[in-house]
Amino acid sequence: MEHMTRDFMDFVRRAPTAFHACEAVCEALRTAGFAELQEREPWRLAPGGYFLTRNRSAVAAFIVPEGGADHFQIVASHGDSPTFQLKPVAEDVAAGAYVRLNVERYGGMLMSTWLDRPLSIAGRAVVRDGDRLETRLVDFDRDAVLIPNMPIHFNREVNDGYKFNPQVDLLPLYGDLQAQGKLAEEVARSCGARAEDIVASDLYLYNRTPGAIWGASGEFFSCPRIDDLECAYASLQAFLDAAPAGHISVYALLDNEEVGSGTKQGADSTLLRDVLVRVSEALGMAGSQVRAAIAASFMVSADNAHAVHPNHPEKYDAGNRAFLNGGVVVKRNANQKYTTDAVSAAVFEEICRRTGVPVQRYSNRSDILGGSTLGNIANAHVSMNTVDVGLAQLAMHSCYETAGARDLVHLTDALRAFYRTDVRCGRDGEISLA
C-alpha cells in the first residue's frame, strides 16, 4: 500500500500540468511497448497496444486482442486541475518596487489555499525552429513565486469571511525590479530555446509541496492534484496490467474537465468517438457494425468524490455518504450530473463484489447542489452504458488535497477486474459478465 502511494505521489510530482500528465502517461505506455499513432495518418492495426495524443494534453490508448473484438471497455479520467494561468503579457510592476505576474483562474479552486506558499510555473511553449513550430514542455521546477496574504492588521474581517478579488488579491510576486524580463528568459531556459524564439506559451502556477503519508497508522496521504490524477494513475496501472479477451480495452485521459470539457481535447469533443470509430474501421468494421460496437460498449467515468468532512458531517446525506479508505465510490444524481443508473451501477458493483473490493454509494443532500464530471458529457458523443465512480477525498479543489491510502489499491483492483471482465450487452437491459 505505501509503495503504491509513494509511486502515485511521484506521478503527481512529474505531472504539474495536464501537458506533463499526458507525457508521464505516454512514457509509461512507451515503456510497456505501446506504439504511438498520429491522428493525421492512416491506421493499420494488428493485435497489440497503441496510443495517441491530442493537443499533447489528452491521451487515448487501446489494446487490440488476438482474435479481434466486437465492443470496447473504457475507463476515462481527466488530467487537469484547478490552478492559475499566466496571461499572455504576464509581467507587471507593482508599487514601483516589485514584479508580479498577471494570472487568471482556471477552474473552481479554493482560492485561500494558494496563498503564502511557494509556487512554481509549468506548462508548454511553442518554439520557432527554422520554418517549423514545435511545442516543448516547460517546468521551472523551483520555488519561483508566492501569493502573499494581507496581514490581519489591514484585513481584520478575513477570519469572518472574506471575498477574494482574483485581479487584486491573487497575483503572485515574482521578484524585485531586477526581475523585469526574466520570466521570458526562464521559460526559454526551461525548454532549451532562445527567448526570441518563443512564439507563445500556456503557463500555469503549481504547488510544489511534497506529498506526505500521515495519520495514526499512515492511513491518509496528502499532495497536490489528487483530483483527478488519482483516478488517472489507478486506471493506468489497471490498464497496463490487464490482458483483455473478447473486447478492446481503452484508457482515456482527457483535458479541461475543470472548465467544462468544451475543447478539442475534452470530453465534449470528438476525441473519444474518433478513436472508437477509427479503431473499428481499421479492424474491418463498417457502417452499422461500428455503431453496434459502440452501443455494445461500457465506460467507467472515473473522477473523485467528496468524503464526509470530520468537522461538517451535516453537509452530507445521511445514507449516501463516502469515507476515506471506505472503498470505491459509485456516484448517483437524479438530475444526471453523474451518468450512473441502475444498470451501470449493477454491472460495476457486481465486478467489485466478485473481486472483493468494497463499494460506497454517494449522492448529495437534496438541498445542496453538487458538481458534475465527464461521464454524461462524453455520453452525448458515444452513447453507451456508463457508470460514474471515484475515490473519496477531502478538500477537493484545494491546492493540497487529502485521500485514503488504502483506496488507491481498491480502485486499481476494481478497474483491473473491469478490464479483465468481458462485459457483454445483449438485449436492451440485459448484460452478462464473463
C-alpha positions in Angstrom: 0.0 0.0 0.0 2.7 2.5 1.0 4.7 1.6 -2.2 1.8 2.4 -4.4 1.0 5.7 -2.5 4.6 6.9 -2.9 4.6 5.9 -6.6 1.4 7.9 -7.1 2.9 10.9 -5.3 5.9 10.7 -7.7 3.5 10.6 -10.6 1.9 13.8 -9.3 5.3 15.4 -8.9 6.0 14.6 -12.6 2.6 16.0 -13.6 2.4 19.7 -12.6 0.1 20.4 -15.6 -2.1 18.4 -18.0 0.7 18.5 -20.6 3.1 16.9 -18.1 0.4 14.3 -17.0 -0.1 13.4 -20.7 3.7 13.0 -21.2 4.0 10.9 -18.0 1.3 8.6 -19.2 2.8 8.4 -22.7 6.2 7.5 -21.1 4.6 4.6 -19.3 2.9 3.4 -22.4 6.1 3.5 -24.5 7.9 1.6 -21.7 5.2 -1.0 -21.9 5.7 -1.4 -25.7 2.7 0.6 -27.0 3.0 2.0 -30.4 2.3 5.7 -31.0 -0.3 6.7 -33.6 -0.9 10.1 -35.2 -4.5 11.2 -35.9 -3.4 12.7 -39.2 -2.1 9.5 -40.6 -3.9 6.2 -41.7 -4.0 3.5 -39.0 -3.0 -0.1 -39.7 -3.7 -2.2 -36.6 -2.6 -5.6 -35.5 -3.0 -7.2 -32.1 -1.2 -5.2 -29.6 -1.2 -1.8 -27.7 -1.5 1.7 -29.3 -1.8 5.2 -28.1 -2.3 8.7 -29.5 -2.4 12.3 -28.1 -4.4 15.3 -28.9 -3.0 18.8 -28.0 -0.3 16.9 -26.1 -2.7 17.3 -23.1 -5.0 14.3 -23.7 -4.2 10.7 -24.5 -6.1 7.7 -25.6 -4.7 4.2 -25.5 -6.2 0.9 -26.5 -5.3 -2.8 -26.7 -6.4 -4.9 -29.7 -6.6 -8.6 -28.6 -5.8 -11.6 -30.5 -8.8 -12.8 -32.5 -10.5 -9.4 -32.7 -13.3 -7.9 -30.7 -16.8 -6.5 -31.1 -17.0 -3.9 -28.3 -15.0 -1.5 -26.2 -14.5 -1.3 -22.4 -13.3 2.2 -21.5 -12.1 4.0 -18.4 -11.9 7.8 -18.8 -10.5 10.3 -16.3 -9.0 13.8 -16.6 -5.5 15.3 -16.1 -6.3 18.9 -15.4 -6.7 20.5 -12.0 -7.9 24.0 -10.8 -5.0 26.5 -10.9 -4.0 29.9 -12.2 -2.9 30.5 -15.8 -0.5 33.2 -16.7 -1.9 35.8 -19.1 -0.1 36.4 -22.5 1.5 39.6 -21.1 2.3 38.4 -17.6 4.9 40.6 -16.0 3.6 43.7 -14.2 5.3 46.2 -11.9 3.5 46.8 -8.6 4.0 49.6 -6.1 7.1 50.8 -8.1 9.2 48.1 -6.4 8.0 44.6 -7.3 7.5 42.4 -10.4 4.3 40.4 -10.1 2.6 38.1 -12.6 -0.9 38.7 -14.1 -2.9 35.5 -13.8 -6.5 34.3 -14.1 -8.3 31.4 -12.5 -8.5 28.1 -14.3 -11.4 26.1 -12.8 -13.0 26.5 -9.4 -10.4 26.3 -6.8 -10.3 27.0 -3.1 -8.5 30.3 -3.5 -7.3 30.8 0.0 -5.2 27.6 -0.1 -2.9 29.1 -2.7 -1.7 32.0 -0.5 1.5 32.1 1.5 3.1 29.0 -0.1 6.0 28.8 -2.6 4.7 28.0 -6.1 6.3 27.2 -9.4 5.4 27.6 -13.1 5.0 24.9 -15.7 3.2 24.3 -19.0 4.3 24.4 -22.6 5.9 26.8 -25.0 5.7 27.0 -28.8 9.2 27.4 -30.2 10.3 28.6 -33.6 12.8 26.2 -35.2 13.6 27.4 -38.7 10.4 27.2 -40.7 8.8 24.9 -38.1 6.9 25.5 -34.9 7.1 22.8 -32.1 5.7 22.5 -28.6 8.0 21.9 -25.7 7.3 21.3 -22.0 8.2 24.0 -19.5 8.8 23.4 -15.8 10.7 25.9 -13.7 10.9 23.1 -11.0 11.8 25.6 -8.3 10.1 27.8 -5.8 9.5 30.8 -8.1 6.6 32.8 -7.0 4.3 33.3 -3.9 0.9 34.9 -3.4 1.2 36.9 -0.1 -1.7 37.4 2.2 -2.6 40.8 3.6 -1.7 41.0 7.3 -4.6 40.8 9.7 -3.9 44.4 10.8 -5.1 45.6 7.4 -7.8 43.0 6.9 -9.4 42.4 10.2 -12.5 40.8 8.7 -10.6 38.0 7.0 -11.5 35.4 9.6 -15.1 36.4 9.5 -15.4 35.6 5.8 -13.5 37.4 3.0 -14.3 37.6 -0.7 -11.1 37.4 -2.6 -10.8 39.5 -5.7 -8.7 37.4 -8.2 -7.4 40.5 -10.0 -6.2 42.1 -6.8 -5.6 39.6 -4.0 -4.3 36.6 -6.1 -1.5 37.9 -8.2 1.8 36.2 -7.4 5.0 38.0 -6.5 7.9 37.1 -8.9 10.8 39.4 -7.8 12.0 42.9 -7.3 12.6 45.3 -10.1 15.6 43.5 -11.2 13.3 40.6 -12.2 11.9 42.5 -15.2 12.3 40.5 -18.4 13.5 37.4 -16.5 10.2 35.4 -17.0 10.7 35.0 -20.7 14.4 34.1 -20.1 13.4 31.4 -17.6 10.7 30.0 -19.9 13.3 29.8 -22.7 15.9 28.2 -20.5 13.4 25.6 -19.2 12.6 24.4 -22.7 16.0 24.7 -24.2 15.3 27.6 -26.6 16.2 31.2 -27.0 13.8 33.8 -25.6 13.4 35.4 -29.1 12.3 32.0 -30.5 9.4 31.6 -28.0 6.3 32.4 -30.1 3.6 31.6 -27.5 3.0 29.7 -24.3 0.4 28.1 -22.0 1.8 28.5 -18.4 0.3 27.7 -15.1 1.1 28.0 -11.4 1.5 24.8 -9.4 2.1 23.8 -5.9 5.5 22.1 -5.2 4.8 21.0 -1.7 5.9 17.3 -1.5 3.3 14.7 -0.8 3.0 13.2 2.7 1.7 10.0 4.2 0.3 10.6 7.7 -2.3 9.5 10.3 -2.1 7.2 13.3 -1.1 4.3 11.1 -0.2 6.0 7.8 -3.7 5.6 6.6 -4.0 9.0 4.9 -1.9 10.9 2.4 -1.9 14.5 1.1 -0.5 16.1 -2.0 -1.5 18.4 -4.9 -3.8 17.5 -7.7 -5.3 14.3 -6.2 -8.4 15.3 -8.2 -8.2 13.7 -10.7 -4.7 12.4 -11.1 -5.5 9.6 -8.5 -8.1 8.1 -10.9 -5.8 8.7 -13.9 -3.0 6.9 -12.1 -5.1 4.0 -10.9 -6.8 3.4 -14.2 -3.4 3.4 -16.0 -2.0 0.8 -13.6 -5.1 -1.3 -14.2 -5.0 -0.9 -17.9 -1.3 -1.9 -18.2 -1.9 -4.9 -16.0 -5.0 -6.4 -17.7 -4.9 -8.6 -20.8 -8.4 -8.5 -22.3 -10.2 -11.2 -24.2 -13.2 -10.5 -26.4 -13.1 -6.7 -26.1 -10.9 -3.8 -26.8 -9.7 -2.1 -23.6 -9.4 1.7 -23.8 -7.7 4.1 -21.5 -8.6 7.8 -21.9 -7.0 10.8 -20.1 -9.0 13.9 -21.1 -8.3 17.5 -20.6 -10.2 20.6 -19.5 -12.8 18.9 -17.3 -12.4 21.6 -14.7 -13.6 24.3 -17.2 -16.5 22.3 -18.8 -14.7 19.9 -21.2 -15.7 22.0 -24.2 -12.4 21.9 -26.1 -11.0 19.7 -28.9 -9.2 17.6 -26.2 -12.0 17.5 -23.7 -14.9 15.1 -23.1 -17.2 17.3 -25.1 -15.1 16.9 -28.2 -14.9 14.3 -30.9 -11.8 12.6 -29.4 -13.3 9.5 -27.9 -15.7 8.9 -30.7 -13.0 9.5 -33.3 -10.8 6.9 -31.6 -13.5 4.2 -31.3 -14.7 4.7 -34.9 -11.2 4.6 -36.4 -10.2 1.5 -34.4 -13.4 -0.2 -35.6 -12.8 0.8 -39.2 -9.1 -0.3 -39.0 -10.3 -3.7 -37.8 -12.6 -4.1 -40.8 -15.9 -2.9 -39.4 -18.1 -0.5 -41.4 -21.3 1.5 -41.0 -23.8 -0.3 -38.8 -21.1 -2.6 -37.4 -19.2 0.4 -36.0 -22.4 1.8 -34.4 -23.2 -1.6 -33.0 -19.8 -1.9 -31.4 -20.1 1.4 -29.7 -23.6 0.6 -28.5 -22.4 -2.7 -27.0 -19.6 -0.9 -25.1 -19.3 0.1 -21.5 -17.5 3.0 -19.9 -16.3 3.9 -16.4 -16.1 7.6 -15.8 -13.5 7.9 -13.1 -13.4 11.2 -11.1 -13.1 11.6 -7.3 -15.9 12.0 -4.8 -16.4 14.0 -1.6 -15.5 12.3 1.6 -17.5 13.2 4.7 -15.7 16.1 6.4 -14.9 15.3 10.0 -15.9 18.8 11.1 -19.0 19.2 9.0 -20.8 15.8 8.7 -24.1 17.7 8.5 -23.3 18.7 4.9 -23.7 15.1 3.6 -26.7 12.9 3.0 -27.1 10.6 6.0 -27.5 7.4 4.0 -25.4 8.1 0.9 -22.1 9.3 2.0 -18.4 8.2 1.5 -15.4 8.0 3.8 -11.7 7.8 3.3 -10.5 4.2 2.9 -14.1 3.0 2.6 -13.7 1.7 -1.0 -14.6 2.8 -4.5 -17.5 5.3 -4.6 -20.3 4.9 -7.1 -21.9 8.3 -7.7 -25.6 9.0 -8.4 -27.6 12.1 -9.2 -31.3 12.4 -10.2 -30.6 15.4 -12.4 -27.8 13.5 -14.3 -24.8 15.3 -13.1 -23.5 11.8 -12.9 -24.3 9.2 -15.6 -24.8 6.2 -13.3 -28.1 4.4 -13.5 -29.3 1.1 -12.1 -27.9 -0.9 -14.9 -24.4 0.6 -15.0 -24.2 0.6 -11.1 -25.2 -3.1 -11.0 -22.5 -4.0 -13.6 -19.7 -2.2 -11.8 -20.8 -3.2 -8.3 -21.0 -6.9 -9.3 -17.5 -6.7 -10.7 -16.3 -5.2 -7.4 -18.2 -7.9 -5.4 -16.5 -10.7 -7.3 -13.2 -9.1 -6.8 -13.7 -8.3 -3.1 -13.4 -4.5 -3.5 -15.6 -2.5 -1.1 -18.1 -0.1 -2.6 -19.6 3.1 -1.3 -22.7 4.8 -2.7 -22.8 8.6 -2.9 -25.5 11.1 -3.5 -25.6 14.8 -2.4 -28.0 16.1 0.1 -31.2 17.1 -1.8 -30.7 20.8 -0.8 -27.1 21.1 -1.9 -26.0 21.2 -5.5 -23.1 19.1 -6.4 -20.5 19.2 -9.2 -20.5 17.2 -12.4 -17.9 15.3 -14.3 -17.1 14.0 -17.8 -19.3 10.9 -18.0 -22.5 12.5 -19.3 -20.6 14.9 -21.5 -18.8 12.1 -23.2 -22.0 10.0 -23.5 -23.5 12.7 -25.7 -20.9 11.7 -28.3 -20.5 8.0 -27.7 -23.7 6.7 -26.2 -23.2 3.5 -24.1 -23.8 2.2 -20.6 -21.6 4.3 -18.3 -21.0 4.5 -14.5 -19.5 7.4 -12.6 -17.1 6.3 -9.9 -14.2 7.7 -7.9 -12.4 7.7 -4.6 -13.4 9.7 -1.5 -11.2 12.7 -0.7 -11.1 15.7 1.5 -10.6 19.4 0.4 -11.4 18.8 -3.2 -10.1 21.7 -5.4 -7.7 22.8 -2.6 -4.1 23.4 -3.6 -3.3 20.4 -1.3 -5.8 17.6 -1.1 -6.2 14.5 1.1 -7.2 10.9 0.4 -7.1 7.4 1.9 -4.0 5.3 1.3 -6.0 2.0 1.1 -8.4 3.4 -1.5 -5.8 3.7 -4.2 -5.4 -0.1 -4.1 -9.2 -0.5 -4.1 -9.7 1.5 -7.3 -6.8 -0.2 -9.1 -8.1 -3.6 -8.2 -11.6 -2.7 -9.3 -10.6 -1.3 -12.6 -8.2 -4.2 -13.3 -11.1 -6.5 -12.8 -13.3 -4.4 -15.1 -10.7 -4.6 -17.9 -10.4 -8.4 -17.3 -14.1 -9.0 -17.3 -15.9 -9.3 -20.6 -19.0 -7.0 -20.2 -21.4 -8.1 -22.9 -24.6 -6.2 -23.6 -27.3 -8.5 -25.0 -30.9 -7.4 -25.4 -31.6 -3.9 -24.1 -31.4 -4.1 -20.3 -29.6 -7.4 -20.3 -25.8 -7.7 -19.6 -23.6 -10.7 -19.0 -20.2 -10.7 -17.2 -17.7 -13.3 -18.2 
